[in-house]
């Protein structure tokens, strides 16, 4: 397994993986179409943010991305694992890599909007739920989570 920086040529593969992963959590094709713009990873996204992919030889099986929010705060924008690999420790591998990289940068706080189904995953790494964000689906709220470092 190898985690490396994504390149703009990975955009379509990351988009496809994101849609497969969202569908894994039971979202309908109609809902995914509503979220199409939010779930599409473009070459510009990859250039403007930090994207890292987990490779099994040459196949991307997961990725994460983040962006800065000031000098010492960042937002974890994405962390997805391809559904056939969910539950095999690859999400943890991606999270450990993410935390190692940001610790080297002197980051003091990480925030994210979690899928409700994976809130416990982030809690295992020390993230605390600090609020809720109304999603585009009526009566569905995304946990707003934060991890304080150092």
Secondary structure, 3 states (H helix, E strand, C coil): CEEEECCHHHHHHHHHHHHHHHHHCCCCHHHHHHCHHHHCCCHHHHHHCEEEEEEECCEEEEEEEEEECCCCEEEEEEEEECHHHCCCCHHHHHHHHHHHHHHCCCCCEEEEEECHHHHHHHHCCCCEEEEEEECCCCCCEEEEEEEECC
